[in-house]
């Protein structure tokens, strides 16, 4: 399964942003979600409850985080996404995936680090 497959199967762009934010809040926790998106925890709460709309940049980061986290959860179980997002990764120059997403890196570089190579 590739990043494009996940985008197509999940229809990430069609998901309501409040549902994306809520799933991330529940699955990753509010602090990790806020860190990876580059916002405050209260921003995530407002978005998840439909009280506010994220900027286009924040929405893009939410959707990218959602795609990567969803892939990890589906393939490796519930806590795997949190752990993986916070661990320095040699394939990402020892940066954490959460840090790269926060810095606005394209999700493909993070995506390829999640997929095992043979």
N, C-alpha and C positions, 0 to 999 in steps of 0.2 A: 504494500500500500504506500503510495507516495503522497506528498503534500497536496498535489492536485486532486488525487482521489479523495482525500479527506474533505477538501473544499467542496468537491462535487457531491459527495455522499451526505455530508452534513448540511450542505447549502448554507454555509456560514454567512454569506452575504444576505440571506433571506431571514435568518433568525432575528427575532426582535432583540434589540440591544439590552432591554431590561432582563430578558431571559438569559442572555449570555452573561451579563454581569452577576445575576443571581446564581447561576451555575458555578461561576468562578468563585464567588464569595463563599458558597457552601463547600465546594470541592477543595479549593486551595487555601481558603481563609482570607479574611479581609485585608490583613497586612501584606501578605505575599502578593495578592492581586493588585493592591495599590502600588506596591513597590515596582512590580513588573510593568505596570501601565504608566507609572510616573505621575501619580496623583495622590490624593489623600484618602484615607479610609472612609471618610464621610462622603467623598465623591462617589466611591463605589456603592455605598449604601443608597445614596440618592438615585443613582442610575438603576440599581437592582430593584428599587421599589417604584420606579417610574416617575419619581419626583423631579427629575432633571434629565437632560440629554447631554451626553459627552460631546466634546469637540470632535471634529472629524479625525484629528490625530489620535485622540484618546480612544475613539471608537475603533480605529484601525488596530491599535495596540491591544484592545480588549479582544477583538476577533482573532488576531494572531495568537495571543495567549490561549484563547479558547481552543483553537485548532491543535496546538502542540499539547496542551494539557489533556484534551479529550483523547488524543492518540495514546498518550502514556497510560491513562486510566483504563482504556479499553484493552490495551495489550498487556499491561503489567499490574493492574489492580489500583485500588483507591489511593493509597498513600504514596504511590510511586511518582506521581507528578510533582508533588511538593518536594520530595527528596531530590529528584533529578533537577528541578529548576534551581535549587540552592547549592548544588555541588559544583565546584570549579571543574571544568571539562577540558581535558587536553586538546580535544578537537576544536575547541573554541578559544585557543590560546590561554587556557586556564581561567577564563572568565566563566561566570555562571550563566546559564541560559536566561535566567530572569534579568540579569544585568544587561545582556545583549538586547533582549526585547525592550527593556526600559530605555536603552540608548537609541532605539529606533532601527536596529539592524533588521534587515529583511529576514522574514521567518524561515526562508529556505536554508540559511546557514545553521540556524538552530535546529531546524527539522532534520537535516542530514546528520547532526550529532546525536539525535535520538534514535535513529535507525542503526541497528548493528550492521557492521560490515563483515564480510566473509572472505 
